């Protein structure tokens, strides 16, 4: 820019009596390589109207010029974005808004210039604490990121996320704020729905836990109280048989013997019910376990059964260790192995135990070469007093129900794959987040 020419033109205009507007020049000083001054010229005349002097006043407008330069650069970006953009000065007064802001709020650019966003957009449900956070940030020339309720020009409320950063000139001095606002009303509605559903789920889960606890207590108490009468019935029938030896006919003896057998079966079912009621109760702490411990414990607790049936247990382990409730987990593995041996085929039992893991779970499988389970029975084998093999009159259908309950206590799932005459594989997981 040829400032010499500008000065010459301004002086000539004054000499000719023409009105002269202010103008801006760029200068360099010792401490500031670039400074902008606004110059105002005024003519002094004598009584005859003759020009005797020209007064020049200057005002440093460097900050304003830098701010306008920043607005110009940022507005080019703001025009391309779908988000609302507001540029304010250090006092929070609006100098620029983009078209997206105007579309969202209904305010025109001319109607908002020189005003603060708060006086335009805030309303009855705007959170005062969030407003104070923004005020403090503006006062301290800090950035802020908040979510707040704003209002359109017609009074319709909406949720918005405001991310605001201070603007600096080329000398690192703050000159204003650049804010991006994105409407999040739909996201907030989803959050509220999820929160409401979570409250409902929490309430229902609490009721279910209370109900389960009551059912477990009832099952335990009822089973415990029923054991003695069942034992008494069995003892009395045996006493009748002993006292009446040789006095009763064969048919009556047969009925008494059947009644004694039914009493024994009832007692065993009560014992099973007690075991089931205890299987979900935690009276122990988590412990670190290894695959070798599992096999060792199984071979010790089931030594006689394994030896008498010539059972072979094969381990395929890919995990160093895992965390579980040791007594419950031991019962789980023992039930699965006993189940495999119980439903063995004519071949010697071979049980393959595999352990792997992923990011969330330890993954176990227990496979056997036994009789297998019909596919139609897959859904009911884990239910209490349900059996996967209807031919087995000795089973009470409790073992796999206990297994399911123990697995769920470890925040996992259990499933079965099987084919009749080819064996079964039970898959289950235990969570790493216990």
Residue, then its C-alpha position, 0 to 999 in steps of 0.5 A: x500500500x502506498x501510504x504516501x499517496x494516501x496522505x497526499x490525497x487526504x491533504x488535498x481533499x482537506x485543502x479543497x474543503x472536502x470531507x475526509x473519512x478516517x483511514x487505517x495505516x500499517x506501521x512498524x515500531x521498535x517493539x512491534x513489527x506490525x501495528x495498525x493505526x486509525x488516522x482522523x484528519x481535521x482542518x483548522x481555519x482562521x476567521x477568514x476561512x483560510x486553512x492554517x493547520x491540519x490536526x491528525x489524531x491516531x488510534x491503535x486498532x491493531x487488535x480490531x484489525x487482527x480480529x477482523x482478519x481472523x473472522x474473515x479466515x474463520x468465516x470461510x471455514x464456517x460457511x462450509x460446516x453444518x454446525x452453528x458457528x459463533x465468533x465473539x469478542x472478548x466481552x462475548x459480543x457476537x461479531x459473526x454467525x454462519x448460516x447454520x446458526x441462523x437456520x437453527x435459531x431463526x435469528x438473522x445475522x444482523x439481529x444478533x451482531x453486538x449481542x451476547x449469545x446468552x441474552x438471545x438463546x437462554x431461557x427458563x430451563x437453561x441450567x444456571x450452573x452451566x451458564x456460570x461455567x461459560x462465564x468463568x471460562x470467558x472471563x479467564x479466556x479459557x476454552x469450554x465444552x458444555x451441553x446446555x438447553x437453548x431456545x430459538x427465536x420462536x421460543x422452542x427449546x433444544x439441546x446443544x453441545x457448545x465447544x468454544x476456544x479463545x482466538x489469538x492474534x499473531x502476537x498470541x494475545x487473546x482477541x475473542x472466541x470461536x464457538x461451534x454448536x451442534x444440536x443434540x436434542x435427539x441424542x439427549x432424548x435417547x439418553x433420557x429413554x435409556x436412563x428411564x429404561x435402566x431405572x425400570x431394569x434396575x427396579x425389576x432386577x432388584x425385585x427379581x433378586x429379592x424374589x430369587x433370594x426368597x425362593x432359594x430360602x424357601x427351597x432350602x427351608x422347605x427341603x430341610x424341613x421335609x428331610x426328616x419326615x421322608x427319613x421317618x417314612x422310610x424308617x417306619x416302612x423298614x420297621x414294618x417289614x422287619x416286624x411283619x417278617x413271615x406274617x404278610x403276603x407277598x403282594x402286601x410286602x411288594x407294596x410296602x417295598x415300593x413305598x420304601x423305594x418311593x420314600x428313598x427317592x423322595x429323600x434323594x430329590x429333597x437332597x437334590x433340591x437343597x443342592x440346587x438352592x445352595x448352588x447360587x449362593x456365594x460364601x467364598x472369595x474368588x481365587x486364581x485357578x489353573x487347569x492342572x488343579x482342575x484335573x487333579x481335583x477331579x481325579x481325587x474327588x472322583x477317583x473310584x468312579x474314574x477307575x471303575x469305569x476306566x475313564x480317560x480325561x484329556x486336557x487341552x489347555x491354552x490358558x495360564x490361569x483364571x479366576x473363579x469361585x473354587x468350591x462352586x467351580x469344582x462342583x460345576x466340573x465334577x457334575x459335568x464329568x459325572x454326567x459324562x460318565x453316567x451316560x457313557x456308551x459301551x465304550x470306555x469313557x473318554x472326556x476331553x476338557x478344553x480351555x481357551x479365552x478371549x478378551x471378555x471370557x474364559x471359554x471351557x468345553x467338556x466333550x464325551x463319547x457317550x450316549x448323547x442327547x436328542x436335539x429336542x431335549x437341548x432346551x430342557x436339560x438345564x432345567x431342574x428335575x428335567x432329564x436329557x435321557x428319559x430312559x434313566x429312571x435313577x436320575x433326578x435331573x438336577x446336575x445340569x440345572x446346578x451347572x447352569x446356575x453356577x455358570x450364571x453366578x460366574x456371569x457366563x453362559x452354558x450350552x450343549x452340542x450333542x448327537x445321539x450315540x456320538x456323545x455330547x459337548x458342553x460349552x460354558x464361559x466365565x467372565x473376566x469381569x468378576 
